[in-house]
Amino acid sequence: MTDLNTVFITGIPVLGSLLGALLGYVASIRTNNKSNKHALEIEKMRLEHETTMKEKERNRALLEELCSLVYGVQADIILPFIDNTSNTGLAVIASEKTLIGLESLLLCITEI
């Protein structure tokens, strides 16, 4: 009977230690999986942010070009009325080139 008690007394701490090690191992695997999922979510958010920033930069560049073309058209239209010594034929040709550039830019913007 004392041998059985000794086995139980020494077996309980050994089994407790093994169970604790097993639970620790399972918990570390679970924590690692959560960490990996979190890292993937962060990477996905970073890629979405980069894509959004590239799109914003492209839109900003298109708007800047549109503004410069509109300013050019406005200057081409107003310039002949302000300066009587300018050659209006050249102003019309420059205005047509600016309008062609404006039309192509508007086509790019509508594709967005």
Secondary structure, 3 states (H helix, E strand, C coil): CHHHHHHHHHHHHHHHHHHHHHHHHHHHHHHHHHHHHHHHHHHHHHHHHHHHHHHHHHHHHHHHHHHHHHHHHHHHHHHHHHCCCCCHHHHHHHHHHHHHHHHHHHHHHHHC
